[in-house]
Amino acid sequence: MKRIFFALFLIIPLMLEGQTVKGTVCLEGDRSPAQFAGVGLLHLPDSIAVAGVITLTDGAYNFDKVNPGEYLVRISFVS
């Protein structure tokens, strides 16, 4: 019985921390990285903005500590 409670105390904090959402934005034509593109994280179904970042020079973006749920990633880039 003590083992079950101990396991729960280890697992529950991991679930409460949130997850990481990350990816890379590439241009459609030549697949080169889209530098400095705007990336927004919107909570569904009401599309409320949760967070926003700008991609790095390699096109990568990262959202930390995202709560469980359904989200939409919106990318905007002007070339």
N, C-alpha and C positions, 0 to 999 in steps of 0.2 A: 504494500500500500504506500509506503514511503517513497518507493521508486517512482510510482505513478505521479505523485504530487511534485517530486523533484523534476521529472521530465516536463510537466506542465509549466513549471516556473521557468524552465529554460526556453520553451517554445513560445509562450505567450509574448514575452518582450520582443522577440524577433518579428512577430506578426504585427505588433503595434508600431514598430519603427517606420514602416512604409517601404516602398520599393524604389528602385532606380529605373528611370526611363531614359534610354540613350539611343543615339543613332547617328547617321551621317547623311547629309543632304548633298546630292550630286546633280549636276546639270544633265538634262535629258539627252542632249546631242552627243557629247563626247565623254560623258561620265566623269568629268573633272569635278573636284569639290567646289561647292557653292560657298565661297568665303563671305562671312559677315551677313548671312541670311537671317531674318527674324523667324524664330520658332516659338509658337505659343501653345500652351497646354490648356485645353478647355474641358471642363467637366460636363458630361452629358447627363440628362437630356436637355438641360437649359442653356448650355454653351457659356457658362460663367468662366471667365479667365482665371486660372489658378496660378500660372507662372509664365514667364517669358524669358527667353535667352537669345543670344546672338551666336551663330556658329563660329567656330575657330577657323584658322586658316586652312585646316584640313577638312572642313565641312562638318565636324563633329559637334554634337550638342548633348547636354546631360541635365536631367532633372532629378534631384535627390529628394528623398523622403516624401514620395507621392503616396497618398492614402489609397487603399483599395477602392476600386470603382471603375466606371467606364469613362474614357477620355477620348478626345479628338486632338490630334497634333496638327496645328495649322502652320504652314510655312509660307513666308512671303520673301520674295527676292526680286530686286530690280537690277537689271544688268545694263 
